[in-house]
Amino acid sequence: MEGNFIGKDVYRQHFHPKDYIKTYYSSSSGNQEFSNLLKFNLKNLHKAFTLDGIKGDTLLDIGSGPTIYQFLSACESFREIIASDYTDQNREEMQRWLKKEPDHFDWSPVVKYVCELEGDREKWEEKEKKVRRTVRQVLKCDVTQANPLAPLVMPQVCCVTSQFCLESACQDLPTYCLALKNICSLLKPGGHLILMTALKHNFYMVGQHRFFGLYLEQEMVSSAVREGGFDISWSDLATMQFAPSVTDCKAIYALVAQKRSTI
Ligand SMILES: C[S@@+](CC[C@H](N)C(=O)[O-])C[C@H]1O[C@@H](n2cnc3c(N)ncnc32)[C@H](O)[C@@H]1O
């Protein structure tokens, strides 16, 4: 079954941030057990930033959505983080957490889990403060534009991260490769790309709304990254089982790559 591409404006109309977080990132029925998806993401980000020591001045996260889990390890390694997303309500939901506004989502169990990976679960409040200090901007972006941050022109950054955005935003492989090129134009030569991709899926649900997912296999992603001018440092693949009514995604692929100096 092929998912029908719906275009970015459907995100504006139908992507409800709280439904999205609840479905994919909440701990189930009040216990502290997170989804395998979230654990996989957090462990790989911990490996990249904390164990492998990827660090620098500015990190740009593309298609951040309403979530902040992707900044929990990175905030220890970068002076500033810039978040970005196409959809207004996702940027607003993230800002609610950053500004501690009423009704913000409680990420503290996830923050504690990352602190535990780092060796001290008790430091979670300090880490929340650090994330709030380090995420300096939450910008509008569109990965289908040559400059995804246009009209803003930004100096190239040390690290670009993106989780599950390109396969949601692109209707076919050529568009995916172009979007990858667009976001990587924002990265310095020698800089790192950290990409998480949902594999072998056609759709994912947010509340009652079905969103398109571009069907990708591991080799399609790694080829696009290599052909985009990167050397892959390491990658990790995990099979996933979701309720069939939620998504037909079969696996998640994490990849860390370094931009070659000459393309
Ligand atoms: C599946 S969500 C991923 C959110 C988050 N990165 C995560 O790890 O859960 C896909 C995100 O891509 C964003 N998006 C869709 N089309 C986009 C586009 N053309 N440019 C930038 N972001 C886009 C959506 O607003 C949404 O936040």
Ligand as a Chemical Component Dictionary entry (heavy atoms), coordinates in Angstrom:
data_LIG
# 
_chem_comp.id                   LIG 
_chem_comp.type                 NON-POLYMER 
_chem_comp.pdbx_formal_charge   0 
_chem_comp.three_letter_code    LIG 
# 
loop_
_chem_comp_atom.comp_id 
_chem_comp_atom.atom_id 
_chem_comp_atom.alt_atom_id 
_chem_comp_atom.type_symbol 
_chem_comp_atom.charge 
_chem_comp_atom.model_Cartn_x 
_chem_comp_atom.model_Cartn_y 
_chem_comp_atom.model_Cartn_z 
_chem_comp_atom.pdbx_ordinal 
LIG C1  C1  C 0  7.386  12.938 12.164 1  
LIG S1  S1  S 1  7.568  14.581 12.676 2  
LIG C2  C2  C 0  9.191  14.548 13.438 3  
LIG C3  C3  C 0  9.280  15.485 14.622 4  
LIG C4  C4  C 0  10.537 15.339 15.501 5  
LIG N1  N1  N 0  11.754 15.652 14.766 6  
LIG C5  C5  C 0  10.687 13.982 16.143 7  
LIG O1  O1  O 0  11.828 13.533 16.311 8  
LIG O2  O2  O -1 9.705  13.383 16.545 9  
LIG C6  C6  C 0  7.883  15.387 11.136 10 
LIG C7  C7  C 0  8.104  16.874 11.263 11 
LIG O3  O3  O 0  8.476  17.401 9.975  12 
LIG C8  C8  C 0  7.888  18.697 9.867  13 
LIG N2  N2  N 0  7.808  19.035 8.433  14 
LIG C9  C9  C 0  6.939  18.571 7.505  15 
LIG N3  N3  N 0  7.209  19.121 6.296  16 
LIG C10 C10 C 0  8.275  19.932 6.468  17 
LIG C11 C11 C 0  9.027  20.767 5.596  18 
LIG N4  N4  N 0  8.737  20.890 4.301  19 
LIG N5  N5  N 0  10.085 21.432 6.119  20 
LIG C12 C12 C 0  10.396 21.323 7.440  21 
LIG N6  N6  N 0  9.712  20.558 8.311  22 
LIG C13 C13 C 0  8.672  19.871 7.838  23 
LIG C14 C14 C 0  6.552  18.566 10.539 24 
LIG O4  O4  O 0  6.015  19.818 10.933 25 
LIG C15 C15 C 0  6.879  17.666 11.720 26 
LIG O5  O5  O 0  7.227  18.410 12.839 27 
# 
loop_
_chem_comp_bond.comp_id 
_chem_comp_bond.atom_id_1 
_chem_comp_bond.atom_id_2 
_chem_comp_bond.value_order 
_chem_comp_bond.pdbx_ordinal 
LIG C1  S1  SING 1  
LIG S1  C2  SING 2  
LIG S1  C6  SING 3  
LIG C2  C3  SING 4  
LIG C3  C4  SING 5  
LIG C4  N1  SING 6  
LIG C4  C5  SING 7  
LIG C5  O1  DOUB 8  
LIG C5  O2  SING 9  
LIG C6  C7  SING 10 
LIG C7  O3  SING 11 
LIG C7  C15 SING 12 
LIG O3  C8  SING 13 
LIG C8  N2  SING 14 
LIG C8  C14 SING 15 
LIG N2  C9  SING 16 
LIG N2  C13 SING 17 
LIG C9  N3  DOUB 18 
LIG N3  C10 SING 19 
LIG C10 C11 SING 20 
LIG C10 C13 DOUB 21 
LIG C11 N4  SING 22 
LIG C11 N5  DOUB 23 
LIG N5  C12 SING 24 
LIG C12 N6  DOUB 25 
LIG N6  C13 SING 26 
LIG C14 O4  SING 27 
LIG C14 C15 SING 28 
LIG C15 O5  SING 29 
# 
